């Protein structure tokens, strides 16, 4: 049987979780900068572009699944970002009804450089943790992954 938290403990845990991840993202943005810090590119669109940068030739459907978004939301991103020349949309050679997404070369280089700097900073900080702290972090990330999956399941149930 699952043990539930009392309301105060639950509120504190939720607050710490949201605050910690928010602070982490803001700290990285301050140190590395934002990949797409330009007018007209929302945080969601920037996240989408980073995903495409990590997965060149990804399909719209796969991108939507990865981000947990509806395919029509991703299609809206695609249309806007193709128009601003931050994204390339091409027909899938194996299935002409599907499209493959990639970044123009200069955009891909900028995304790769930002990712490289971000990874370098986090790797250096991880080296300052003890082996036990790194193991705790790994276990904690596994739990956060499970929590994310639970939230996704709740979202899917409410959409039905």
C-alpha positions in Angstrom: 0.0 0.0 0.0 1.3 3.4 -0.9 1.9 5.9 1.9 0.6 9.4 1.1 2.2 12.6 2.3 0.2 15.0 4.5 -0.8 18.2 2.8 2.0 20.4 4.2 4.7 17.9 3.3 3.3 17.4 -0.1 3.2 21.2 -0.7 6.8 21.5 0.4 8.0 18.7 -1.8 6.1 20.1 -4.9 7.6 23.5 -4.2 11.1 22.2 -3.8 10.8 20.1 -7.0 9.6 23.1 -9.1 12.0 25.5 -7.5 15.1 23.3 -8.0 14.4 22.5 -11.6 13.6 26.1 -12.3 16.8 27.3 -10.6 18.8 24.7 -12.5 17.4 25.8 -15.9 17.9 29.5 -15.1 21.5 28.9 -13.9 22.4 27.1 -17.1 20.8 29.9 -19.2 22.8 32.5 -17.3 26.1 30.6 -17.8 25.6 29.3 -21.4 22.9 31.6 -22.8 19.8 30.5 -24.6 20.1 28.7 -27.9 17.5 30.9 -29.5 17.4 34.1 -27.6 15.7 36.1 -30.3 12.4 37.8 -30.8 9.5 35.6 -31.9 11.0 32.3 -30.6 9.1 31.1 -27.6 10.7 28.8 -24.9 8.6 25.9 -26.3 9.8 26.5 -29.8 13.4 26.7 -28.6 13.0 23.4 -26.8 11.6 22.0 -30.0 14.5 23.3 -32.1 17.0 21.8 -29.6 15.2 18.4 -29.9 15.5 18.6 -33.7 19.1 19.5 -33.3 19.7 16.4 -31.3 17.7 14.3 -33.7 18.2 15.5 -37.3 15.6 14.1 -39.7 13.1 13.5 -36.9 9.5 13.2 -38.0 6.8 15.6 -36.7 5.0 12.6 -35.0 8.2 11.5 -33.2 9.0 15.1 -32.1 5.4 15.5 -30.8 5.7 12.2 -28.9 9.1 13.1 -27.4 7.9 16.5 -26.2 4.5 15.2 -25.1 2.7 17.6 -27.4 -0.2 17.1 -29.8 1.0 16.7 -33.4 -1.1 19.8 -34.5 0.9 21.9 -31.9 4.1 20.7 -33.4 2.8 21.4 -36.9 2.1 24.9 -35.8 5.8 25.2 -34.6 7.0 23.8 -37.8 5.1 26.2 -40.0 6.3 29.2 -38.0 9.9 28.1 -37.7 10.2 27.2 -41.4 9.0 30.6 -42.2 11.7 32.2 -40.1 14.3 29.9 -41.7 15.2 28.2 -38.4 13.9 24.9 -39.5 14.0 22.8 -42.7 11.0 20.6 -43.6 11.5 18.0 -46.3 9.4 15.0 -47.5 10.4 11.7 -46.1 12.0 9.8 -49.0 10.4 6.5 -47.7 6.9 8.0 -47.2 6.1 11.1 -49.2 3.1 11.8 -46.8 5.5 12.2 -43.9 8.0 15.0 -43.4 11.4 15.0 -41.8 12.8 18.0 -39.9 16.3 19.3 -39.5 18.1 22.6 -38.8 19.9 24.7 -41.3 23.7 24.3 -41.0 24.3 27.6 -39.1 21.4 26.9 -36.7 22.7 23.4 -36.1 26.2 24.7 -35.3 24.8 27.1 -32.8 22.7 24.4 -31.1 25.7 22.0 -31.1 27.9 24.7 -29.5 25.4 25.6 -26.8 24.9 21.9 -26.0 28.6 21.3 -25.9 29.1 24.2 -23.5 26.1 23.2 -21.3 27.4 19.6 -21.1 30.9 20.8 -20.3 29.7 22.9 -17.4 27.5 20.2 -16.0 30.2 17.6 -16.3 32.7 19.8 -14.5 30.1 20.4 -11.7 29.4 16.6 -11.5 33.1 16.0 -11.0 32.8 18.1 -7.8 30.2 15.7 -6.3 31.2 12.6 -4.4 30.6 9.2 -6.0 27.8 8.7 -3.5 26.2 12.0 -4.4 26.4 11.1 -8.1 24.7 7.8 -7.3 22.0 9.6 -5.4 21.5 11.9 -8.3 21.1 9.0 -10.7 18.5 7.4 -8.4 16.7 10.8 -8.1 16.6 11.2 -11.8 15.1 7.8 -12.2 12.4 8.9 -9.8 11.9 12.1 -11.7 11.6 10.1 -14.9 8.9 7.9 -13.2 7.1 11.0 -11.9 7.1 12.5 -15.4 5.6 9.3 -16.8 2.9 9.4 -14.2 2.1 13.0 -15.0 1.9 12.0 -18.7 -0.5 9.2 -18.0 -2.7 11.6 -15.9 -2.7 14.0 -18.9 -3.7 11.3 -21.3 -6.5 10.2 -19.1 -7.9 13.7 -18.9 -7.8 14.1 -22.7 -10.0 11.1 -23.3 
